[in-house]
Amino acid sequence: MLRNFLAAALRNLERNRFYAVVSIACLSVGLAATFLAVAYIDHLRSYNRWIADYQQVFCISLSYTLPGLAPIDLDTTPIDVSPWAAANVHGAVESTRIVNGRYVVRQGNVEAYEWIAWADSNLFRVLPMPVYAGDLQQALTQPNSIVLTRTLARKYFGDEAVLGRILEFNREHPMVVRAVLEDLPPNTRINGAEAIGMLASSSTAFSVMNLNRGEWSTFSFVRVQPGVTVEQFNAGLAGYRREGSSVKVQLRATPLDRLVYSRDRQAVVYATPVLAVLVLLISCMNFINLTTARSIHRSTEVGVRKAAGAGRVSLITQFMGEALIFSTVGMVIALSACELLLPVARTLLDVPMTFEYWRSPQLLAAIVAITVVTAALSGFYPAVLLSRLNPASILNGGRSRSGQSRGLRQSLVVAQFAMLAALVVSVIVAGQQIDHLLKKSQRFDGEHMLLIHSTCRRAFVDEVQKLAGVAGAACALGAPINIVTSNAAAKLADGTRRSFEIVRIDAGFLELYGFRPLAGRFFRADQPADITAGDSAAVQRVVISATALREFGFESAEAALGRDPFPGSGQPFEIIGVVDDFRLGRFDEPMYSVVYVAEPSRAQLLSVRLRGERLPETLDRIDALWQRLGDPAPINRLFLSESLDSMHRSIVRQRQIFSAFAVLAVSLAIVGLLGLASSAAEERRLEIGVRKAFGADTSAIVRLILWRFMKLAAVAGIVGSAIALPLMKRWLDGFEDRIDLEPWMFAAACSLIVGVAVLTVLGHSLVIARARPIAALRIQ
């Protein structure tokens, strides 16, 4: 019987090559997209699972709420959270901390900036790691001790023995190598986005933990007793309090293997499998449409087999087997396509994922399961439909009634084009929102802006400003998009308490980025009173943001000038100007109330606006000045555009993923519609022949064929827009500064869907309409 089934399936493929190729191509695309999505999820699920007993390690993060503002999520905690959790939360065994820092590391002639993970001495008891040389348990117990990975050990020492060797931090702090780690697997995420390459003892005198500069930037890990759940641990974390602080803090625990699901990646993590399933469903719908559309051509076969005694179960088994053959062939092609598309997927999803399904039983089982489910989804209804045909009517020369299958095909066309319309709306909205964030929400002029990490050395700044290719320079505690702030809260004149951010800048910084005062003026270098001198009795001149103007209750920008926003605070302030808002951090964070203070002595970043002409020569001159007048460390510079690209990477990736899946969906819809239009034209060949015989011209026949698909596409566009509306509204709600959903976005999607349907069917319609009517009438 199996041999007969296989022979019938192969004969069907041979007789209907065009439809077989179309069906297999559609299934291959859908399966390839789904396999890559499964590989992506499988890769994410593998993060940190190489760590022994990873199930018993939680990372603590927090949400904090400032007076008058919504909660803000952080992946890090205050420095005291880790020891507090170990001592006060039931089930905690031991805790450890990591704080990131960036330093110049030198050994001999090799010198470079490195990210350093300052860690407690018990780090390797909480987070066991593979050792290459040395004793990890004792490696960080002494101050001035470091642990390297094998890659960094080779970078600084080559093939020489490294234990006991010295590395210099910032050219003044000798650090002793106590152990060497094996290179950590790529599926590691412990200290945020930075890969661990060098760990240093937190007991070192100049570590950020000892200097308390890691107050809110500590990665806190706790190893718990077996069986303790994250819910139980979170209940214990609710008891944490920060005495004497107006900031409300709520702690939460995250399992170690879920740290990769960070805020900037969550949308991608959840959207990718959903979009892949949509593409697979469109593929299955194409298969169902094409199979049911061709059912009339297999009616004689079904009639003969039923007359010979075949039952419905036997027929259903045969047709389901054919669907499985199609899916299996599609799976083989999809696996090959995945190998070719893997580099593209890695770039698009920004993960070092692999597709070694032959080494992963779980991934292989998922691939087989998806293939079988695809065969079931795509083959069940056609099998049931074909097995119900009446053999007596067929063998007497009648035709199978296709009204029910035609109705299903129309419904499936509407469904798949509705999905396509929803994807197109998503691409349009995401593109508009991203353009808004990149161009309008940014609100400052960052073109040709060079950032140099440096203290504000006046001699260096003055010489840089004299260069022919430099338009201006100014210092601050950071760049506008990642400027370092200090949170504060004070009572206003009406007695309410408000939070605000203090930003320390140099005179000329706001002007350098293209800002103009909404009222008053900005800080001036020729006004010594503008510069903060540290005298608590002196009036401190400040510039406030537009949001602060509203939050502090001033009637207008002019009314705020000369006023003290915090009367009775003990420190006299005077507002000398008001500046427009610009975002200090991520785009999903709120627009803060900001108070600007001129304090260049605290600056850590120099912004240099270049004229845009002869950039290489200008950069060489800046580098030469740095060697002569700057810090002794190598110059650390980058363009603001690079920093912007890094910050925008997550949201830009979302648009790229939406666009990629939309292109796949459009391609599948076009291919499926071509096959369906061909079959529909054959069904109506007699009708078309009769119409032409009675004088219908080509344009009338084309309109007849097009109208059927145009109305389905129009309905699908409306349905898809209705589906996308609440989804995109919810997506936009995640941005503080967002666009409005406008009717043209949905109209554009509907127009595109109808246009795709028209252009896809038009060519085939012209061929059918121009055919001689005698050819259609002769076959009857």
C-alpha positions in Angstrom: 0.0 0.0 0.0 2.8 2.4 0.9 4.3 1.7 -2.6 1.0 2.6 -4.2 0.7 5.8 -2.2 4.2 6.8 -3.1 3.7 6.0 -6.8 0.5 8.1 -6.9 2.2 11.0 -5.2 5.1 10.9 -7.6 2.7 10.7 -10.6 0.8 13.8 -9.2 4.1 15.7 -8.9 5.0 14.8 -12.5 1.7 15.8 -14.0 1.5 19.1 -12.0 5.1 20.3 -12.0 4.3 24.0 -11.9 2.0 23.7 -8.9 4.3 21.3 -7.2 7.2 23.7 -7.6 5.1 26.6 -6.3 3.9 24.6 -3.3 7.3 23.3 -2.3 8.8 26.8 -2.8 6.2 28.3 -0.4 6.7 25.6 2.2 10.4 25.9 1.9 10.4 29.6 2.6 8.0 29.2 5.6 9.9 26.3 7.0 13.3 28.1 6.6 12.0 31.2 8.5 10.6 29.0 11.2 13.7 26.9 11.6 15.9 30.0 11.9 13.4 31.4 14.5 13.6 28.1 16.4 17.4 28.2 16.2 17.3 31.7 17.6 15.2 30.8 20.5 17.2 27.7 21.2 20.4 29.8 21.2 18.8 32.3 23.7 17.7 29.4 25.9 21.3 28.2 26.1 22.7 31.4 27.6 24.6 30.9 30.8 23.5 27.3 31.1 27.1 26.1 30.9 27.5 27.5 34.4 27.3 24.7 37.0 23.9 24.7 38.8 22.8 27.8 36.9 19.2 27.1 38.1 20.3 28.1 41.6 21.7 31.5 40.6 19.6 34.7 40.4 20.5 38.1 39.2 18.9 41.0 41.1 17.7 44.1 39.2 15.4 46.9 40.2 12.8 49.5 39.4 13.0 52.9 41.0 10.5 55.6 41.2 11.3 59.3 41.5 8.8 61.7 43.0 6.3 62.7 40.3 7.7 60.2 37.7 6.8 56.7 36.4 8.9 53.7 37.5 12.3 53.3 35.6 13.8 49.8 35.2 17.5 49.1 35.6 19.5 45.9 35.1 21.7 46.9 37.9 21.3 47.7 41.6 22.8 49.8 44.4 26.0 48.4 45.8 24.5 47.3 49.1 21.8 45.1 47.6 23.9 42.0 47.1 25.1 41.6 50.8 21.7 42.6 52.0 20.0 39.9 50.0 22.5 37.2 51.2 21.9 38.2 54.8 18.1 38.8 54.8 16.4 36.8 52.1 15.3 33.2 53.0 17.0 30.6 50.8 20.0 32.8 49.9 23.4 31.0 50.3 26.0 33.4 49.0 26.1 36.6 47.0 28.6 38.4 44.8 28.9 41.6 42.7 30.3 42.9 39.5 30.8 46.5 38.4 32.1 47.4 34.9 34.8 50.0 34.3 37.0 51.0 31.4 40.7 51.5 31.8 43.9 51.8 29.7 45.8 48.5 30.2 49.5 48.3 29.3 52.2 45.7 29.2 55.4 46.6 27.4 54.5 48.0 24.0 51.0 46.7 24.1 48.4 49.2 25.3 44.7 49.4 24.8 41.4 50.3 26.4 39.7 47.3 28.1 36.5 46.7 29.9 37.3 45.5 33.4 34.8 43.6 35.6 35.5 44.5 39.2 34.4 41.5 41.2 34.1 40.2 44.8 36.6 37.5 45.8 33.8 34.9 46.0 32.7 35.4 42.4 33.8 31.9 41.2 31.9 30.2 44.0 28.7 31.8 42.9 29.5 31.7 39.2 31.9 28.8 38.5 33.9 29.3 35.4 36.4 27.1 33.5 40.0 27.6 34.5 43.1 27.3 32.3 45.8 28.2 34.9 45.9 29.2 38.5 43.5 28.9 41.5 40.2 30.8 40.8 39.1 30.4 44.4 42.0 32.4 45.7 42.7 34.6 42.6 40.6 37.7 43.7 41.2 37.5 47.4 44.1 39.9 47.4 44.0 43.6 46.3 45.6 44.4 42.9 44.8 41.0 41.6 43.4 40.2 38.1 42.1 37.2 36.1 42.4 37.1 32.3 40.8 35.0 29.6 43.2 33.1 27.4 42.6 35.5 24.5 43.6 38.5 26.6 46.6 36.6 28.0 47.9 36.0 24.5 47.2 39.6 23.6 49.4 41.0 26.3 51.9 38.2 26.9 52.0 36.1 23.8 52.8 32.5 24.5 54.7 33.3 27.7 53.7 32.1 31.2 51.4 34.8 32.7 50.8 33.9 36.3 52.5 36.5 38.5 53.1 38.9 35.6 52.1 42.6 35.9 49.7 44.7 33.9 49.4 48.4 34.4 46.0 50.1 34.7 46.0 53.8 33.5 49.8 53.7 33.5 50.0 54.0 37.3 48.4 51.0 39.0 50.3 47.6 38.8 47.9 44.6 38.8 49.1 41.0 39.2 47.8 38.2 37.1 46.6 35.4 39.5 44.7 33.1 37.2 43.7 32.6 33.5 40.2 31.6 32.4 39.3 29.5 29.4 37.6 31.8 26.9 34.0 31.9 27.9 31.4 30.6 25.4 29.6 33.1 23.1 26.3 32.3 24.8 27.4 34.1 27.9 25.8 37.2 29.3 26.6 38.1 32.9 27.7 41.8 33.2 25.4 43.4 30.7 26.3 43.6 27.0 30.1 43.6 27.7 31.9 40.3 27.3 34.0 39.3 30.2 37.7 39.4 29.3 39.4 40.7 32.5 38.3 40.5 36.1 39.8 42.5 38.9 39.6 42.3 42.7 37.0 44.7 44.1 39.2 45.1 47.2 41.7 47.1 45.1 42.0 50.6 46.5 41.0 52.4 43.3 38.2 50.0 42.3 34.8 51.6 41.6 33.3 49.6 44.5 35.7 51.2 47.0 35.3 54.6 45.5 31.5 54.2 45.6 31.1 55.2 42.0 29.3 52.0 41.3 26.4 53.0 43.6 23.7 52.2 41.0 25.6 50.2 38.5 26.3 46.9 40.3 25.4 43.5 38.9 24.3 41.5 41.9 24.2 37.7 41.9 22.9 35.4 44.6 23.2 31.6 44.8 20.2 30.0 46.5 19.4 26.7 48.0 18.1 24.0 45.7 14.3 24.2 45.1 14.0 28.0 45.9 11.9 29.5 43.1 12.3 33.0 41.7 8.8 33.8 43.0 9.8 32.9 46.6 13.0 34.9 46.3 11.2 37.9 45.0 8.9 37.8 48.0 11.9 38.1 50.2 13.4 41.0 48.2 10.3 43.0 48.9 11.7 43.9 52.3 14.6 46.0 50.9 14.5 49.7 51.9 16.8 52.6 51.3 16.7 54.8 54.5 16.6 58.5 54.1 16.0 58.4 50.3 13.1 59.9 48.4 13.6 57.2 45.7 11.3 54.2 45.9 13.1 51.1 45.0 11.6 47.7 44.1 14.0 44.7 43.6 13.3 41.7 41.4 15.2 38.5 40.7 15.9 37.1 37.3 17.1 33.5 36.7 20.7 33.4 35.3 19.7 31.8 32.0 17.2 34.6 31.3 19.6 37.5 31.5 19.8 37.6 27.7 16.1 38.6 27.6 17.1 42.2 28.5 14.9 45.3 27.9 16.6 46.2 24.6 16.1 42.7 23.2 12.6 41.7 24.4 10.7 43.1 21.4 13.0 41.1 19.1 12.8 38.0 21.2 9.0 37.9 21.2 8.4 39.2 17.7 10.7 36.9 15.8 8.9 33.6 16.5 5.5 35.2 16.0 6.5 36.6 12.6 8.0 33.3 11.6 4.8 31.5 12.5 2.8 34.0 10.4 5.1 33.3 7.4 4.7 29.6 7.9 0.9 29.9 8.1 0.9 31.9 4.9 2.9 29.1 3.3 0.4 26.5 4.5 -2.5 28.6 3.2 -0.9 28.8 -0.2 -0.6 24.9 -0.2 -4.2 24.5 0.8 -5.4 27.0 -1.8 -3.4 25.4 -4.6 -4.4 21.8 -3.7 -8.1 22.6 -3.4 -8.0 24.6 -6.6 -6.5 21.6 -8.4 -8.9 19.1 -6.8 -11.1 19.0 -9.9 -8.2 17.6 -11.9 -7.8 14.7 -9.5 -11.5 13.8 -9.3 -11.3 11.0 -11.9 -8.5 9.4 -9.8 -10.6 9.6 -6.7 -13.6 8.2 -8.5 -11.7 5.2 -9.8 -10.2 4.4 -6.5 -13.5 4.7 -4.7 -15.2 2.5 -7.3 -12.4 0.0 -6.7 -13.2 -0.1 -3.0 -10.9 2.5 -1.4 -12.4 4.0 1.7 -12.2 7.6 2.9 -9.5 6.7 5.5 -7.3 5.2 2.8 -7.8 8.3 0.6 -7.1 10.7 3.5 -4.0 8.7 4.3 -2.8 9.0 0.7 -3.3 12.7 0.4 -1.9 13.4 3.9 1.1 11.3 2.8 1.5 13.5 -0.3 1.4 16.6 1.9 4.1 15.0 4.1 6.3 14.4 1.0 5.9 18.0 0.0 6.8 19.1 3.5 9.8 16.8 3.7 11.1 18.1 0.4 10.5 21.6 1.6 12.3 20.8 4.8 15.4 19.6 3.0 15.5 22.7 0.9 14.8 24.9 4.0 17.7 23.3 5.8 20.0 24.1 2.9 18.6 27.7 2.8 19.2 28.1 6.6 22.9 27.3 6.1 23.1 30.0 3.5 21.0 32.5 5.4 22.6 32.0 8.8 25.2 34.9 8.4 22.3 37.2 7.5 20.2 36.0 10.5 23.2 36.5 12.9 23.6 40.1 11.7 19.9 40.8 11.8 19.3 39.3 15.2 22.7 40.4 16.6 23.5 37.0 18.2 26.3 34.5 17.5 23.7 31.7 16.8 24.5 28.5 15.1 22.4 26.0 13.2 24.1 22.7 14.1 20.8 20.7 14.4 22.7 17.4 14.0 24.4 18.1 17.4 21.2 19.2 19.2 18.5 16.6 19.8 16.1 19.2 20.9 16.6 21.3 17.8 16.4 18.3 15.5 13.2 17.2 17.2 11.8 20.7 16.8 12.6 20.6 13.1 10.9 17.2 12.6 7.9 18.3 14.6 7.5 21.5 12.7 7.7 19.6 9.4 5.0 17.1 10.5 2.7 19.9 11.9 3.2 21.8 8.6 2.1 18.7 6.7 -0.9 18.3 8.9 -1.9 21.9 8.7 -1.5 22.1 4.9 -2.8 18.7 4.0 -5.7 17.9 6.3 -8.5 19.9 4.6 -7.5 19.1 1.0 -7.4 15.4 2.0 -10.8 15.6 3.6 -12.2 17.5 0.6 -10.9 15.1 -2.0 -12.0 12.0 -0.1 -15.6 13.3 -0.1 -16.0 13.4 -3.9 -18.9 11.3 -5.2 -17.5 8.5 -7.5 -20.9 8.0 -9.3 -21.1 11.6 -10.3 -17.5 11.8 -11.4 -17.5 8.6 -13.5 -20.8 9.6 -15.2 -19.0 12.7 -16.6 -20.1 15.1 -13.9 -17.8 17.6 -12.1 -17.1 17.9 -8.5 -18.9 20.7 -6.7 -16.3 23.2 -5.8 -18.4 26.0 -4.2 -17.3 25.0 -0.7 -13.6 24.8 -1.6 -13.8 28.0 -3.5 -15.3 29.7 -0.4 -12.5 28.3 1.7 -9.9 29.5 -0.8 -11.3 33.0 -0.8 -11.2 33.0 3.0 -7.6 31.8 3.1 -6.6 34.5 0.5 -8.2 37.1 2.8 -6.5 35.7 5.8 -3.0 35.6 4.3 -3.3 39.0 2.8 -4.7 40.3 6.1 -1.5 39.1 7.8 0.5 40.7 5.0 -1.3 44.0 5.5 -0.7 43.9 9.3 3.0 43.3 8.6 3.1 46.2 6.1 1.4 48.5 8.6 4.0 47.4 11.2 6.9 48.2 8.9 5.4 51.7 8.0 4.7 52.6 11.7 8.1 51.3 12.9 9.9 53.2 10.1 8.1 56.4 10.9 8.7 56.0 14.6 12.4 55.3 14.2 12.8 58.2 11.8 11.1 60.4 14.4 13.4 59.3 17.1 16.5 59.7 15.0 15.7 63.0 13.5 13.1 64.9 15.5 13.2 63.5 19.1 17.0 63.9 19.1 16.6 67.7 19.0 20.2 68.5 18.7 22.7 68.9 15.9 25.1 66.0 16.1 26.6 66.1 12.6 30.3 65.8 12.4 30.6 65.7 16.2 33.7 64.0 17.5 33.7 62.7 21.1 37.0 62.5 23.0 37.1 60.8 26.5 39.2 63.2 28.5 39.2 65.5 31.5 38.6 69.1 30.5 42.3 70.2 30.1 42.0 73.8 29.1 45.3 73.9 27.2 44.2 71.0 25.0 40.7 72.4 24.4 42.0 75.8 23.4 44.5 74.3 20.9 41.8 72.0 19.4 39.6 75.0 18.8 42.3 76.7 16.9 42.6 73.9 14.3 41.3 74.9 10.8 39.0 71.9 10.5 37.3 72.5 14.0 34.2 74.7 14.4 34.1 74.5 18.2 34.7 72.4 21.3 33.2 72.1 24.8 33.4 69.8 27.8 30.7 68.0 29.8 30.2 64.9 31.9 29.1 63.1 28.7 27.5 63.5 25.3 23.8 64.5 25.1 22.6 60.9 24.4 24.5 59.3 27.3 25.4 62.3 29.5 26.2 61.5 33.2 23.6 62.9 35.6 23.1 63.2 39.3 19.6 62.7 40.6 18.3 65.1 43.2 15.0 66.1 44.7 13.9 69.3 46.4 10.9 71.1 47.7 9.4 73.7 45.4 7.8 77.0 46.5 4.4 75.3 46.9 5.8 72.6 49.2 5.7 69.8 46.7 8.7 67.6 46.3 10.1 67.1 42.7 12.9 65.0 41.3 15.3 66.4 38.7 18.6 65.5 37.1 21.7 67.7 37.5 23.9 67.8 34.4 27.4 69.3 34.7 28.6 71.0 31.5 31.1 73.7 30.4 30.3 77.1 29.0 29.5 76.8 25.3 28.3 73.2 25.5 24.7 73.9 24.7 25.5 76.3 21.9 27.9 73.7 20.4 25.0 71.3 19.9 22.8 73.9 18.3 20.6 74.9 21.1 19.3 78.5 21.6 17.8 79.9 24.8 14.0 79.8 25.0 14.5 82.7 27.5 17.5 84.3 29.1 21.0 83.1 28.2 23.4 80.2 28.6 26.6 80.0 30.6 29.4 82.3 29.4 33.1 81.8 30.0 33.6 85.5 30.5 31.2 85.5 33.4 33.1 84.0 36.4 29.9 83.9 38.5 28.4 81.4 36.0 31.0 78.8 36.9 30.4 76.7 40.0 33.3 77.2 42.4 32.2 74.9 45.2 31.3 77.8 47.6 28.0 76.7 49.2 27.2 80.3 50.2 27.5 81.6 46.6 24.5 81.8 44.4 24.6 79.0 41.9 23.5 80.0 38.4 21.6 77.3 36.5 19.9 76.7 33.2 16.7 74.6 33.4 15.0 72.5 30.7 11.5 73.0 29.3 10.2 70.0 31.3 11.7 71.4 34.5 10.0 74.7 33.7 6.6 73.0 33.7 7.4 70.7 36.6 8.7 73.5 38.8 5.4 75.5 38.2 6.7 78.6 36.4 4.2 80.4 34.3 6.5 81.0 31.4 10.2 80.9 30.5 10.6 84.6 31.1 8.9 84.4 34.5 11.5 81.9 35.6 14.5 84.1 35.0 16.2 85.3 38.1 14.0 83.0 40.3 15.2 80.4 42.7 13.5 77.1 41.9 14.2 75.6 45.3 13.7 78.4 47.9 14.6 77.3 51.4 16.8 74.4 50.3 19.9 75.9 52.0 21.7 76.5 48.7 20.7 79.7 46.7 20.0 79.2 43.0 19.4 81.6 40.2 17.8 80.6 36.9 19.6 82.5 34.1 18.1 80.6 31.1 15.8 78.0 29.8 16.7 75.4 27.1 14.5 73.1 25.0 14.4 69.4 26.1 16.6 66.8 24.7 16.8 63.2 25.6 19.6 62.2 28.0 19.4 58.4 27.6 17.3 55.7 26.0 14.3 56.6 23.9 12.0 54.5 26.2 12.9 56.6 29.2 10.9 59.7 30.2 11.9 63.2 29.5 13.4 64.3 32.7 13.4 67.7 34.5 17.0 68.8 34.1 19.0 71.5 35.9 22.3 72.4 34.1 25.3 73.6 36.1 28.5 75.0 34.7 31.2 72.8 36.4 33.9 71.9 33.8 36.2 70.5 36.5 33.9 67.4 36.6 34.0 67.0 32.8 34.9 63.5 31.4 34.1 64.1 27.7 35.1 66.6 25.1 32.8 67.3 22.2 34.5 68.7 19.1 32.4 69.9 16.1 34.3 69.3 12.9 33.7 71.4 9.8 33.3 68.3 7.6 36.2 69.2 5.3 39.4 67.1 5.1 38.4 65.0 8.0 41.4 62.6 8.0 43.9 65.5 8.2 41.9 67.1 11.0 41.8 63.9 13.0 45.5 63.4 12.6 46.1 66.9 13.9 43.9 66.2 16.9 45.8 63.0 17.6 49.1 64.9 17.4 47.8 67.5 19.9 46.7 64.7 22.2 50.1 63.2 22.3 51.6 66.7 23.1 49.0 68.2 25.5 46.5 65.5 26.4 46.4 62.6 28.9 49.3 60.2 28.9 46.9 57.4 27.8 46.1 56.7 24.2 43.4 58.9 22.7 39.9 57.4 23.0 37.7 59.0 20.4 34.7 58.2 18.3 32.1 60.0 16.3 28.7 60.8 17.9 27.1 59.0 15.0 28.8 55.7 16.2 27.4 56.1 19.6 23.9 56.9 18.2 24.1 53.8 16.1 24.9 51.7 19.2 22.0 53.2 21.1 19.6 52.8 18.3 20.7 49.3 17.3 17.9 47.6 19.1 15.0 49.6 17.7 16.6 49.7 14.2 16.9 45.9 14.4 13.2 45.7 15.1 12.4 47.6 11.9 14.8 45.4 9.9 13.1 42.2 11.3 9.7 43.5 10.5 10.9 44.5 7.0 12.5 41.1 6.4 9.5 39.1 7.3 7.2 41.5 5.4 9.4 40.9 2.2 9.0 37.1 2.8 5.3 37.4 3.3 4.9 39.5 0.1 7.0 37.0 -1.9 4.9 34.1 -0.6 1.7 36.0 -1.4 2.9 36.7 -4.9 3.9 33.2 -5.6 0.8 31.7 -4.1 -1.4 34.2 -5.9 0.2 33.3 -9.3 -0.6 29.7 -8.8 -4.1 30.4 -7.6 -4.8 32.8 -10.5 -3.6 30.2 -13.0 -5.9 27.6 -11.5 -8.9 30.0 -11.3 -8.4 31.0 -14.9 -8.5 27.3 -15.9 -11.7 26.9 -13.9 -13.3 29.7 -15.9 -11.7 28.9 -19.2 -15.1 27.8 -20.7 -16.8 31.0 -19.4 -14.1 33.1 -20.8 -14.3 31.4 -24.2 -18.0 31.9 -24.4 -17.7 35.6 -23.4 -15.1 36.1 -26.1 -17.2 34.3 -28.7 -20.0 36.7 -28.0 -17.8 39.7 -28.5 -16.1 40.5 -25.1 -12.8 42.3 -25.6 -9.6 41.7 -23.8 -10.0 44.5 -21.3 -13.4 43.2 -20.2 -11.9 39.7 -19.6 -9.0 41.2 -17.7 -11.4 43.2 -15.5 -13.4 40.1 -14.8 -10.4 38.2 -13.6 -8.8 41.1 -11.7 -12.0 42.0 -9.9 -12.2 38.7 -8.1 -8.8 39.2 -6.5 -9.0 42.9 -6.0 -12.0 42.7 -3.8 -10.4 40.0 -1.7 -7.2 42.0 -1.4 -9.2 45.1 -0.4 -11.1 43.2 2.3 -7.9 41.7 3.5 -6.3 45.2 3.7 -9.1 46.4 5.9 -9.0 43.3 8.2 -5.2 43.5 8.5 -5.3 47.2 9.3 -7.8 46.5 12.1 -5.5 43.8 13.5 -2.4 46.0 13.3 -4.1 49.1 14.9 -4.1 47.9 18.6 -0.8 46.1 18.3 1.1 49.1 16.9 -0.6 51.4 19.4 0.7 49.2 22.2 4.2 49.1 20.7 4.2 52.9 20.4 3.1 53.2 24.0 6.6 51.9 25.0 8.1 55.2 23.8 8.0 58.4 25.7 8.3 60.5 22.5 6.1 58.8 19.9 4.3 59.5 16.6 0.5 59.4 16.2 -1.1 56.7 14.1 -2.4 58.3 11.0 -4.9 57.1 8.4 -2.4 57.3 5.6 -0.3 54.5 7.1 -3.2 52.1 6.9 -4.4 53.4 3.5 -0.8 52.9 2.2 -0.8 49.3 3.4 -4.2 48.6 1.8 -3.1 50.2 -1.5 0.1 48.1 -1.5 -1.9 44.9 -0.9 -4.3 45.7 -3.7 -1.4 46.7 -5.9 0.4 43.4 -5.3 -2.7 41.5 -6.2 -3.3 43.4 -9.4 0.3 43.3 -10.6 0.6 39.6 -9.8 -2.6 38.6 -11.6 -2.5 41.1 -14.4 0.1 39.3 -16.5 -1.6 35.9 -16.3 -5.0 37.6 -17.0 -3.7 39.1 -20.2 -2.5 35.8 -21.4 -5.8 34.1 -20.8 -7.8 37.1 -22.2 -5.8 37.1 -25.4 -6.2 33.4 -26.0 -8.5 32.3 -28.9 -11.9 31.3 -27.7 -12.0 28.1 -29.9 -9.2 26.7 -27.7 -11.4 26.9 -24.6 -14.5 25.7 -26.3 -12.9 22.7 -28.0 -11.9 21.1 -24.7 -15.5 20.8 -23.5 
